[in-house]
């Protein structure tokens, strides 16, 4: 039994995957609308995060279905799932970069972020 508040590795919260699926669907709709500022992206992150107890492999599979999925990277303690809309509306469109970090020990999100690409 873990001594911290993290759920055991196989005790996933099904609500997390529903929320993550909803986030990816909402992110796709938002990025397709080509918002003129980053504000709606930050508001979307605020609505959907934090999440806890996610099945990380399921979250990655869901993310990979997004038209804006960029990549997944892995460190010793967490995964980063990235989305990017660079070039969506044309070659000169900087687009937005959005990333979600999921901690391996718990499946909890950590510091979701978004910025305008340079």
HELIX and SHEET records of a PDB file:
HELIX    1   1 UNK A   14  UNK A   32  1                                  19    
HELIX    2   2 UNK A   39  UNK A   48  1                                  10    
HELIX    3   3 UNK A   56  UNK A   63  1                                   8    
SHEET    1   A 4 UNK A  69  UNK A  74  0                                        
SHEET    2   A 4 UNK A  78  UNK A  84 -1                                        
SHEET    3   A 4 UNK A  96  UNK A 103 -1                                        
SHEET    4   A 4 UNK A 109  UNK A 116 -1                                        
END                                                                             
